[in-house]
Amino acid sequence: MSSNPLILVVDDEKPMADKIAEIIKMTNRYNVITAYGAHEAIDLIDNNKRFLGLTDNKIKCIILDLKMPEMDGLQFLKRLRHTEAWFKLMPVIVLTAFEDEEKLQVTTNPVIGNVAAYLKKPFKKEELIDTIDRIFHDEIGHMIDETREKKYKRLDELEAEKKKSQGQ
Protein backbone atom coordinates (compact mmCIF):
# COMPACT_ATOMS: atom_id res chain seq x y z
CA MET A 1 0.00 0.00 0.00
CA SER A 2 1.11 3.51 -0.74
CA SER A 3 1.40 6.30 1.78
CA ASN A 4 -2.13 7.47 0.97
CA PRO A 5 -4.50 7.60 3.96
CA LEU A 6 -6.45 4.41 4.61
CA ILE A 7 -10.25 4.67 4.71
CA LEU A 8 -12.58 1.97 6.05
CA VAL A 9 -16.00 1.69 4.39
CA VAL A 10 -18.59 -0.10 6.55
CA ASP A 11 -21.89 -1.03 4.89
CA ASP A 12 -23.80 -4.32 5.03
CA GLU A 13 -25.04 -3.83 1.47
CA LYS A 14 -22.12 -5.21 -0.52
CA PRO A 15 -22.94 -3.42 -3.81
CA MET A 16 -23.18 -0.08 -1.99
CA ALA A 17 -19.98 -0.64 -0.01
CA ASP A 18 -18.11 -1.66 -3.16
CA LYS A 19 -19.46 1.35 -5.08
CA ILE A 20 -18.35 3.74 -2.33
CA ALA A 21 -14.92 2.11 -2.21
CA GLU A 22 -14.57 2.39 -5.99
CA ILE A 23 -15.52 6.09 -5.97
CA ILE A 24 -12.86 6.76 -3.35
CA LYS A 25 -10.18 4.66 -5.08
CA MET A 26 -10.74 6.50 -8.37
CA THR A 27 -9.28 9.66 -6.83
CA ASN A 28 -5.89 7.93 -6.41
CA ARG A 29 -5.55 9.89 -3.14
CA TYR A 30 -6.80 7.25 -0.72
CA ASN A 31 -6.52 3.54 -0.03
CA VAL A 32 -9.72 1.76 0.92
CA ILE A 33 -10.69 -1.39 2.79
CA THR A 34 -14.27 -2.58 3.03
CA ALA A 35 -16.25 -4.28 5.77
CA TYR A 36 -19.71 -5.69 5.10
CA GLY A 37 -20.81 -5.36 8.71
CA ALA A 38 -19.82 -3.87 12.05
CA HIS A 39 -18.17 -7.02 13.41
CA GLU A 40 -15.98 -7.32 10.32
CA ALA A 41 -15.11 -3.63 10.70
CA ILE A 42 -13.98 -4.19 14.29
CA ASP A 43 -11.74 -7.03 13.10
CA LEU A 44 -10.24 -4.80 10.39
CA ILE A 45 -9.61 -2.04 12.91
CA ASP A 46 -7.87 -4.51 15.22
CA ASN A 47 -5.81 -5.87 12.31
CA ASN A 48 -4.64 -2.37 11.40
CA LYS A 49 -3.24 -1.39 14.78
CA ARG A 50 0.31 -0.10 14.89
CA PHE A 51 2.85 -1.02 17.52
CA LEU A 52 0.48 -3.24 19.52
CA GLY A 53 -2.10 -0.46 19.66
CA LEU A 54 0.23 1.99 21.41
CA THR A 55 0.04 4.54 18.59
CA ASP A 56 -2.60 5.57 16.10
CA ASN A 57 -4.34 3.11 13.81
CA LYS A 58 -3.47 2.75 10.12
CA ILE A 59 -7.12 3.52 9.36
CA LYS A 60 -7.54 7.29 9.24
CA CYS A 61 -11.25 7.66 8.47
CA ILE A 62 -14.40 5.53 8.61
CA ILE A 63 -17.40 5.80 6.31
CA LEU A 64 -20.26 4.20 8.19
CA ASP A 65 -23.77 3.10 7.25
CA LEU A 66 -26.18 3.30 10.18
CA LYS A 67 -28.74 0.64 9.29
CA MET A 68 -27.06 -2.76 9.56
CA PRO A 69 -28.12 -6.09 11.07
CA GLU A 70 -26.61 -7.56 14.26
CA MET A 71 -24.70 -4.43 15.30
CA ASP A 72 -26.02 -1.23 13.75
CA GLY A 73 -23.94 1.84 12.98
CA LEU A 74 -24.82 3.57 16.25
CA GLN A 75 -23.76 0.59 18.34
CA PHE A 76 -20.54 0.38 16.32
CA LEU A 77 -19.90 4.10 16.76
CA LYS A 78 -20.44 3.92 20.53
CA ARG A 79 -18.09 0.94 20.76
CA LEU A 80 -15.49 2.67 18.59
CA ARG A 81 -15.56 5.86 20.67
CA HIS A 82 -15.14 3.93 23.93
CA THR A 83 -12.46 1.47 22.80
CA GLU A 84 -9.18 3.37 22.77
CA ALA A 85 -8.15 7.00 23.00
CA TRP A 86 -7.20 7.06 19.30
CA PHE A 87 -10.75 6.27 18.26
CA LYS A 88 -12.36 9.13 20.16
CA LEU A 89 -11.04 11.46 17.45
CA MET A 90 -11.26 9.11 14.44
CA PRO A 91 -13.09 10.98 11.65
CA VAL A 92 -16.37 9.25 10.83
CA ILE A 93 -18.70 10.05 7.95
CA VAL A 94 -22.17 8.65 8.53
CA LEU A 95 -24.24 7.54 5.54
CA THR A 96 -27.91 6.71 5.84
CA ALA A 97 -30.97 6.39 3.66
CA PHE A 98 -33.27 6.87 6.65
CA GLU A 99 -33.57 10.17 8.47
CA ASP A 100 -34.17 9.62 12.15
CA GLU A 101 -34.21 12.34 14.82
CA GLU A 102 -32.72 10.12 17.52
CA LYS A 103 -29.89 8.88 15.31
CA LEU A 104 -29.15 12.42 14.18
CA GLN A 105 -28.93 13.47 17.84
CA VAL A 106 -26.67 10.58 18.86
CA THR A 107 -24.29 10.71 15.89
CA THR A 108 -23.64 14.40 16.43
CA ASN A 109 -23.34 14.12 20.22
CA PRO A 110 -19.82 15.26 21.26
CA VAL A 111 -19.31 12.26 23.55
CA ILE A 112 -20.94 9.41 21.68
CA GLY A 113 -20.83 10.26 17.99
CA ASN A 114 -18.90 13.39 17.18
CA VAL A 115 -19.16 12.61 13.47
CA ALA A 116 -17.43 14.76 10.87
CA ALA A 117 -20.34 14.58 8.43
CA TYR A 118 -23.79 13.09 8.01
CA LEU A 119 -24.64 12.32 4.36
CA LYS A 120 -28.06 11.16 3.24
CA LYS A 121 -28.27 8.43 0.61
CA PRO A 122 -28.37 8.83 -2.29
CA PHE A 123 -25.46 11.25 -2.27
CA LYS A 124 -23.38 12.68 -5.09
CA LYS A 125 -19.87 11.33 -5.69
CA GLU A 126 -18.50 14.87 -5.49
CA GLU A 127 -20.17 15.41 -2.12
CA LEU A 128 -18.52 12.29 -0.68
CA ILE A 129 -15.06 13.07 -2.09
CA ASP A 130 -15.28 16.72 -1.01
CA THR A 131 -16.17 15.59 2.51
CA ILE A 132 -13.23 13.17 2.63
CA ASP A 133 -10.84 15.76 1.20
CA ARG A 134 -11.90 18.26 3.86
CA ILE A 135 -11.14 15.75 6.60
CA PHE A 136 -7.62 15.23 5.33
CA HIS A 137 -7.03 18.96 4.91
CA ASP A 138 -7.39 19.45 8.67
CA GLU A 139 -10.91 20.83 8.58
CA ILE A 140 -12.27 18.15 10.91
CA GLY A 141 -13.05 20.47 13.84
CA HIS A 142 -14.91 22.89 11.61
CA MET A 143 -16.77 20.00 9.97
CA ILE A 144 -17.95 18.64 13.31
CA ASP A 145 -19.29 22.09 14.22
CA GLU A 146 -21.00 22.40 10.80
CA THR A 147 -22.58 18.97 11.19
CA ARG A 148 -23.92 19.93 14.62
CA GLU A 149 -25.37 23.17 13.22
CA LYS A 150 -27.04 21.24 10.38
CA LYS A 151 -28.46 18.86 12.97
CA TYR A 152 -30.09 21.69 14.94
CA LYS A 153 -31.54 23.17 11.77
CA ARG A 154 -32.87 19.80 10.59
CA LEU A 155 -34.34 18.99 14.00
CA ASP A 156 -36.16 22.34 13.93
CA GLU A 157 -37.49 21.50 10.45
CA LEU A 158 -38.64 18.05 11.58
CA GLU A 159 -40.35 19.55 14.63
CA ALA A 160 -42.14 22.11 12.44
CA GLU A 161 -43.24 19.34 10.05
CA LYS A 162 -44.53 17.29 12.99
CA LYS A 163 -46.52 20.25 14.35
CA LYS A 164 -47.91 21.02 10.90
CA SER A 165 -49.05 17.43 10.40
CA GLN A 166 -50.73 17.51 13.82
CA GLY A 167 -52.57 20.71 12.85
CA GLN A 168 -50.85 22.99 15.34
Secondary structure, 3 states (H helix, E strand, C coil): CCCCCEEEEECCCHHHHHHHHHHHHCCCCCEEEEECCHHHHHHHHHHCCCHHHCCCCCEEEEEEECCCCCCCHHHHHHHHHCCCHHHHCCCEEEEECCCCHHHHHHHCCCCCCCCCEEEECCCCHHHHHHHHHHHHCCCHHHHHHHHHHHHHHHHHHHHHHHHHHCCC
